[in-house]
Amino acid sequence: MTVSGEWLDEAKAIYIMHYESDWRLDDFMSAVQTYTEAIRAAAVDTVMIHQLPEQLILPPGALSIIFKLRDDYPENIKGHYIIGGGAMARIVYRIVSRVTPEIVPNLYFVDAVEAALQLISGEADEN
């Protein structure tokens, strides 16, 4: 699978998604279904880290799928930390955050997983 996810902590408060450069829409939908069920079942406030390839290339239909997610979006997701993806990732996530703010309640672009973890734990300044 070219999109996968996993918990980074035992408390199930941090979920990371790994995207390879050649992910397909069906990979994305499968991963979304998996993380939606896992995060909802965890029943704790959760943040997501999205580890994207250096340059994000969206498959056809991906943006419309993201917008449709708002109908089934877990309310306990409290933030998104984006790593990589280049300019396209910034454009896509900014559009999504403005059109459907309930999907992207807090959005941060960071350089590495370690930087995201520092922000999540409150050990770094939010710049």
C-alpha positions as protocol buffer text, in pm:
chain_id: "A"
residue {
  index: 1
  type: MET
  ca { x: 0 y: 0 z: 0 }
}
residue {
  index: 2
  type: THR
  ca { x: 131 y: 345 z: -81 }
}
residue {
  index: 3
  type: VAL
  ca { x: -56 y: 520 z: 201 }
}
residue {
  index: 4
  type: SER
  ca { x: -32 y: 375 z: 550 }
}
residue {
  index: 5
  type: GLY
  ca { x: -76 y: 486 z: 908 }
}
residue {
  index: 6
  type: GLU
  ca { x: 14 y: 392 z: 1262 }
}
residue {
  index: 7
  type: TRP
  ca { x: -7 y: 512 z: 1621 }
}
residue {
  index: 8
  type: LEU
  ca { x: 310 y: 678 z: 1751 }
}
residue {
  index: 9
  type: ASP
  ca { x: 221 y: 646 z: 2117 }
}
residue {
  index: 10
  type: GLU
  ca { x: 46 y: 405 z: 2350 }
}
residue {
  index: 11
  type: ALA
  ca { x: -208 y: 668 z: 2455 }
}
residue {
  index: 12
  type: LYS
  ca { x: -329 y: 682 z: 2091 }
}
residue {
  index: 13
  type: ALA
  ca { x: -303 y: 1059 z: 2083 }
}
residue {
  index: 14
  type: ILE
  ca { x: -67 y: 1080 z: 1782 }
}
residue {
  index: 15
  type: TYR
  ca { x: -138 y: 909 z: 1450 }
}
residue {
  index: 16
  type: ILE
  ca { x: 106 y: 930 z: 1159 }
}
residue {
  index: 17
  type: MET
  ca { x: 19 y: 883 z: 795 }
}
residue {
  index: 18
  type: HIS
  ca { x: 295 y: 786 z: 550 }
}
residue {
  index: 19
  type: TYR
  ca { x: 240 y: 874 z: 184 }
}
residue {
  index: 20
  type: GLU
  ca { x: 467 y: 737 z: -88 }
}
residue {
  index: 21
  type: SER
  ca { x: 516 y: 940 z: -404 }
}
residue {
  index: 22
  type: ASP
  ca { x: 295 y: 720 z: -619 }
}
residue {
  index: 23
  type: TRP
  ca { x: -15 y: 679 z: -403 }
}
residue {
  index: 24
  type: ARG
  ca { x: -348 y: 609 z: -567 }
}
residue {
  index: 25
  type: LEU
  ca { x: -695 y: 725 z: -473 }
}
residue {
  index: 26
  type: ASP
  ca { x: -804 y: 379 z: -356 }
}
residue {
  index: 27
  type: ASP
  ca { x: -495 y: 360 z: -129 }
}
residue {
  index: 28
  type: PHE
  ca { x: -592 y: 695 z: 18 }
}
residue {
  index: 29
  type: MET
  ca { x: -955 y: 596 z: 74 }
}
residue {
  index: 30
  type: SER
  ca { x: -852 y: 271 z: 243 }
}
residue {
  index: 31
  type: ALA
  ca { x: -612 y: 457 z: 471 }
}
residue {
  index: 32
  type: VAL
  ca { x: -875 y: 722 z: 552 }
}
residue {
  index: 33
  type: GLN
  ca { x: -1126 y: 454 z: 647 }
}
residue {
  index: 34
  type: THR
  ca { x: -866 y: 281 z: 865 }
}
residue {
  index: 35
  type: TYR
  ca { x: -755 y: 596 z: 1049 }
}
residue {
  index: 36
  type: THR
  ca { x: -1111 y: 725 z: 1087 }
}
residue {
  index: 37
  type: GLU
  ca { x: -1217 y: 401 z: 1258 }
}
residue {
  index: 38
  type: ALA
  ca { x: -900 y: 383 z: 1470 }
}
residue {
  index: 39
  type: ILE
  ca { x: -916 y: 744 z: 1587 }
}
residue {
  index: 40
  type: ARG
  ca { x: -1287 y: 729 z: 1659 }
}
residue {
  index: 41
  type: ALA
  ca { x: -1238 y: 404 z: 1857 }
}
residue {
  index: 42
  type: ALA
  ca { x: -951 y: 556 z: 2056 }
}
residue {
  index: 43
  type: ALA
  ca { x: -1197 y: 815 z: 2193 }
}
residue {
  index: 44
  type: VAL
  ca { x: -919 y: 1055 z: 2297 }
}
residue {
  index: 45
  type: ASP
  ca { x: -808 y: 1386 z: 2149 }
}
residue {
  index: 46
  type: THR
  ca { x: -574 y: 1296 z: 1865 }
}
residue {
  index: 47
  type: VAL
  ca { x: -338 y: 1486 z: 1636 }
}
residue {
  index: 48
  type: MET
  ca { x: -227 y: 1360 z: 1298 }
}
residue {
  index: 49
  type: ILE
  ca { x: 114 y: 1383 z: 1137 }
}
residue {
  index: 50
  type: HIS
  ca { x: 111 y: 1356 z: 757 }
}
residue {
  index: 51
  type: GLN
  ca { x: 451 y: 1252 z: 622 }
}
residue {
  index: 52
  type: LEU
  ca { x: 428 y: 1337 z: 254 }
}
residue {
  index: 53
  type: PRO
  ca { x: 678 y: 1280 z: -27 }
}
residue {
  index: 54
  type: GLU
  ca { x: 901 y: 1575 z: -115 }
}
residue {
  index: 55
  type: GLN
  ca { x: 656 y: 1690 z: -381 }
}
residue {
  index: 56
  type: LEU
  ca { x: 286 y: 1610 z: -349 }
}
residue {
  index: 57
  type: ILE
  ca { x: 105 y: 1496 z: -661 }
}
residue {
  index: 58
  type: LEU
  ca { x: -266 y: 1440 z: -606 }
}
residue {
  index: 59
  type: PRO
  ca { x: -442 y: 1168 z: -803 }
}
residue {
  index: 60
  type: PRO
  ca { x: -754 y: 1281 z: -990 }
}
residue {
  index: 61
  type: GLY
  ca { x: -1050 y: 1315 z: -754 }
}
residue {
  index: 62
  type: ALA
  ca { x: -849 y: 1339 z: -432 }
}
residue {
  index: 63
  type: LEU
  ca { x: -954 y: 1693 z: -340 }
}
residue {
  index: 64
  type: SER
  ca { x: -1325 y: 1619 z: -383 }
}
residue {
  index: 65
  type: ILE
  ca { x: -1284 y: 1310 z: -163 }
}
residue {
  index: 66
  type: ILE
  ca { x: -1117 y: 1522 z: 105 }
}
residue {
  index: 67
  type: PHE
  ca { x: -1411 y: 1766 z: 100 }
}
residue {
  index: 68
  type: LYS
  ca { x: -1658 y: 1479 z: 133 }
}
residue {
  index: 69
  type: LEU
  ca { x: -1479 y: 1360 z: 448 }
}
residue {
  index: 70
  type: ARG
  ca { x: -1638 y: 1635 z: 655 }
}
residue {
  index: 71
  type: ASP
  ca { x: -1956 y: 1431 z: 682 }
}
residue {
  index: 72
  type: ASP
  ca { x: -1777 y: 1148 z: 863 }
}
residue {
  index: 73
  type: TYR
  ca { x: -1481 y: 1330 z: 1020 }
}
residue {
  index: 74
  type: PRO
  ca { x: -1382 y: 1218 z: 1373 }
}
residue {
  index: 75
  type: GLU
  ca { x: -1445 y: 1508 z: 1611 }
}
residue {
  index: 76
  type: ASN
  ca { x: -1152 y: 1408 z: 1830 }
}
residue {
  index: 77
  type: ILE
  ca { x: -889 y: 1505 z: 1569 }
}
residue {
  index: 78
  type: LYS
  ca { x: -751 y: 1830 z: 1705 }
}
residue {
  index: 79
  type: GLY
  ca { x: -468 y: 1912 z: 1466 }
}
residue {
  index: 80
  type: HIS
  ca { x: -265 y: 1824 z: 1159 }
}
residue {
  index: 81
  type: TYR
  ca { x: 112 y: 1846 z: 1122 }
}
residue {
  index: 82
  type: ILE
  ca { x: 233 y: 1839 z: 761 }
}
residue {
  index: 83
  type: ILE
  ca { x: 584 y: 1725 z: 665 }
}
residue {
  index: 84
  type: GLY
  ca { x: 699 y: 1756 z: 302 }
}
residue {
  index: 85
  type: GLY
  ca { x: 474 y: 1785 z: 1 }
}
residue {
  index: 86
  type: GLY
  ca { x: 625 y: 2107 z: -131 }
}
residue {
  index: 87
  type: ALA
  ca { x: 413 y: 2396 z: -249 }
}
residue {
  index: 88
  type: MET
  ca { x: 126 y: 2172 z: -360 }
}
residue {
  index: 89
  type: ALA
  ca { x: 76 y: 2044 z: -5 }
}
residue {
  index: 90
  type: ARG
  ca { x: 60 y: 2397 z: 131 }
}
residue {
  index: 91
  type: ILE
  ca { x: -192 y: 2500 z: -134 }
}
residue {
  index: 92
  type: VAL
  ca { x: -414 y: 2193 z: -82 }
}
residue {
  index: 93
  type: TYR
  ca { x: -415 y: 2211 z: 297 }
}
residue {
  index: 94
  type: ARG
  ca { x: -479 y: 2587 z: 297 }
}
residue {
  index: 95
  type: ILE
  ca { x: -776 y: 2540 z: 63 }
}
residue {
  index: 96
  type: VAL
  ca { x: -915 y: 2258 z: 274 }
}
residue {
  index: 97
  type: SER
  ca { x: -866 y: 2456 z: 596 }
}
residue {
  index: 98
  type: ARG
  ca { x: -1062 y: 2750 z: 456 }
}
residue {
  index: 99
  type: VAL
  ca { x: -1340 y: 2559 z: 282 }
}
residue {
  index: 100
  type: THR
  ca { x: -1391 y: 2297 z: 554 }
}
residue {
  index: 101
  type: PRO
  ca { x: -1230 y: 2423 z: 876 }
}
residue {
  index: 102
  type: GLU
  ca { x: -1388 y: 2135 z: 1069 }
}
residue {
  index: 103
  type: ILE
  ca { x: -1158 y: 1895 z: 882 }
}
residue {
  index: 104
  type: VAL
  ca { x: -842 y: 2093 z: 953 }
}
residue {
  index: 105
  type: PRO
  ca { x: -894 y: 2257 z: 1294 }
}
residue {
  index: 106
  type: ASN
  ca { x: -525 y: 2334 z: 1354 }
}
residue {
  index: 107
  type: LEU
  ca { x: -270 y: 2315 z: 1076 }
}
residue {
  index: 108
  type: TYR
  ca { x: 108 y: 2326 z: 1109 }
}
residue {
  index: 109
  type: PHE
  ca { x: 382 y: 2278 z: 850 }
}
residue {
  index: 110
  type: VAL
  ca { x: 698 y: 2130 z: 1001 }
}
residue {
  index: 111
  type: ASP
  ca { x: 1030 y: 1995 z: 870 }
}
residue {
  index: 112
  type: ALA
  ca { x: 1040 y: 1657 z: 1042 }
}
residue {
  index: 113
  type: VAL
  ca { x: 852 y: 1420 z: 1273 }
}
residue {
  index: 114
  type: GLU
  ca { x: 1072 y: 1536 z: 1561 }
}
residue {
  index: 115
  type: ALA
  ca { x: 964 y: 1898 z: 1507 }
}
residue {
  index: 116
  type: ALA
  ca { x: 598 y: 1793 z: 1507 }
}
residue {
  index: 117
  type: LEU
  ca { x: 646 y: 1597 z: 1828 }
}
residue {
  index: 118
  type: GLN
  ca { x: 811 y: 1899 z: 1992 }
}
residue {
  index: 119
  type: LEU
  ca { x: 517 y: 2122 z: 1898 }
}
residue {
  index: 120
  type: ILE
  ca { x: 268 y: 1861 z: 2015 }
}
residue {
  index: 121
  type: SER
  ca { x: 442 y: 1829 z: 2352 }
}
residue {
  index: 122
  type: GLY
  ca { x: 474 y: 2206 z: 2387 }
}
residue {
  index: 123
  type: GLU
  ca { x: 854 y: 2201 z: 2383 }
}
residue {
  index: 124
  type: ALA
  ca { x: 890 y: 2431 z: 2081 }
}
residue {
  index: 125
  type: ASP
  ca { x: 761 y: 2769 z: 1975 }
}
residue {
  index: 126
  type: GLU
  ca { x: 477 y: 2767 z: 1721 }
}
residue {
  index: 127
  type: ASN
  ca { x: 623 y: 2979 z: 1439 }
}
